[in-house]
């Protein structure tokens, strides 16, 4: 039996093609029993059958294999569950011949509280606390519910039967085929599913309301939620019905199941899960309340629903062959969700917000401890850590880059042919490249291999030397270190105007182009000397650009005079910030550039400017604490124009972007301690405490006001904190709860921060939501680290088997900026090892080193003090 231990994949001598599963959950004892019969094709005569199982108790006497041709029953001589490898090994004294047969197993398990496998979630009904039973199987947790071949390539059909209390709603992937009631129990049988992977099987049992609609071609769509919340499902229902139509046209393939259920689960680790025909969500990602949800909540619901429904094609119908190709699922669904949201809500200008996805990918991929898009996976424990910004956001960004290069129509036609070719099957990255190559005639495989098989991305340095443009590529690393990578880069550039543009592939390390030859008759010789040059037009490429001093000055002028598109204004700022962090550009140069954005009015650009301001403030606090007040004054000046333009109160008919921006600007001013903002927030919060429906505190302003309240709270002045906790305890809206949790750590008092952190681990906070309270102020870093060490055992036990544990590590460790602290962290985790956080820990420690280097570089800048003082007092 030992030969099967330590292997990344199951042996291939038995292939499943159909499962008949029966489950009986006990919602009071929090246990379940079940049986599974698996139709197998024995492709190689064998004395062993090896499949996945974990945390299950298998009834050994129940295990048998029946050969279909001879009806001979084989009983195993040995049944052993290897928990480390999560495999169940059945040894037979007599060899099982090739051919078809049925493997039968009975088992029992626990409805766990870890939000994976078959688990329990709690809810209240008529004041009584109840349990519901929920499944979450991706990536590798179907094995915690029933023994199975728990690998994406082992596709099969599923016939599911549930024995449940007769007063409860019982859902699965397919519509109900038959329901038999026997007093307090009912047996619900579902139609057999189409062929799919185990990670997409789903079951939910509990008390629910629903709203229902149909697509024009008759697919029944429902949104299920807790009793009394049905109205909050209407927005997601409308989005889902329309999105199914958008994808049917885009992929040129209809949705393949007869129904689509979407359900809000109170305890849910991820944002949502695309189970075929039964999509599960956190409440915050599915429910929308007209009275109490903010514009940001509405947008999140639309984008998450569009993301999950994209998976019904890209992931469920065509499935990655192994987790190495996870990005095919997640990168694609991320990209296409913006396409759908843009089709439904064109006034949201959602594609400009896609730049946030791209930036998140660039940030993680600028680390030496990043990983390629296609990453080797050798154990189920390693899979959780690659559900990250590389698989989702870099994946989405390189798809956008490729679509931009090939053209939208060719890209769409090629995708449709890929879906048709691999429907009901599995695919690898190369299969997608082959379809795009066929449809476009371009060498897609050659072009894209450098982006998916090697980690990192390039920075393209550009200089104007007389009439020559000199391009040079090298790997960008946030540490400023020299990287090894080499890419084929689709260069796009504009010269003084968006009418004068050129595209070419930079395939070598460096290249020199004559401006007139490159741009031909488009260039007016007299004007060219004063023209700005912008590479990576509209930020369609996944790379950064470093300009020489002259070109940088011209671009700063172009930003100030609003000559560039919002996407390009975003890109110039983001690249400058990244280059400053890496020590390739001074902080002085960065803040000079930031000053050019003082009349910026685009939401996405300003949102990034806010993020960068807070990071710069943290670095300044460590590097030049005596200049901190000047930095704050400068930031007040930068945001003053927008704050005054938007004011506190929503205007009739204002844009979605302005509603988003008002909240973010005011939140930022509150975090910087802007007195007028804090005073106004206090007044509005008081009015809200007296009347929860006051027009003075609409949902879009609440986070800003809650942050302002906590900014002024301390251990000795805790009334604001107590009042916020009261609001938290009274509301049953998850979005309001998470809004409050995300604000609580804004206090500057370490003693109160410690109290907040302890509250996050209390029974009042659902374990999925504790991570919202970890973003402590600069003043709270040491307290948060001491708290993490003290509670590590509890945190590891509660979250250790899922991806949420990585959030604790990255949120608490990454903000530090000293090598001594990095050493202390390293030593602590060396004596508290946990394989599932290994990658995250290395990345977090690398960020500490990057911060420490940046602090040192800033301390060595001679002109910084004069520049920041001048900017702080400049009259614009």
Buried (B, 14 or more C-beta within 10 A) or exposed (E): EEEBEEEEEBBEBBBBBBBBBBBBBBBEEBBBBBBBBBBBBBEEEBBBBBBBBBBBBBBBEEBBBBBEEEEEEBBBEEBBBBEEBBBBBBBBEEEBBEBEBBBBBBBEBBBBBBBBBBBBBEBEEEEEEBBBBBBBBBBBBBBBBBBBBBBBBBBBBBBBBBBBBBEBBBBBBBBBEEEEEEEEEBBBBBBBBBBBBBBBBBBBBBBBBBBBBEBEEEBBBBBBBBBEBBBBBBBBBBBBBBBBBBBBEBBBBBBBBEBBBBBBBBBBBBBBBBBBBBBBBBBBBBBBBEEBBBBBBBBBBBBBBBBBBBBBBBBBBBBBBBBBBBBBBBBBBBBBBBBBBBBBBEEBBBBBBBBBBBBBBBBBBBBBBBBBBBBEBEBBBBBBBBBBBBBBBBBBBBBBBBBBBBEEEBBBBBBBBBBBBBBEBBBBBBBBBBBBBBBBEBEBBEBBBBBBEBBBBBBBBBBBEEBBBBBBBBBBBBBBEEBEBBBBBBBBBBBBEBEBBBEBBBBEEEBEBEBBEBBEEBBEEEEBEEBBBBBBBBBBBBBBBBBEEEBBBBBBEBBBEEBBBBBBBBBBBBBBBBBBBBBBBBBBBBBBBBBBBBEBBBBBBBBBBBBBBBBBBBBBBBBBEEBBEBBBBBBBBBBBBBBEEBEBEBEEEEBBBBBBBBBBBBBBBBBBBBEEBBEBBBEBBBEBBEEEEBEBBBBBBBBBBBBBBBBBBBBEEBEBBEBBBEBBEEBEBBBBBBBBBBBBBBBBBBEBBBBBBEBBBEEEBBBBBBBBBBBBBBEBBEBBBBBBBEBBEEBBEBBBBBBBBBBBBBBBBBBBBBBEBBEEBBEBBEEEEBEBBBBBBBBBBBBBBBBBBBBBBBEEBEEBBEBBBBBBEEEE
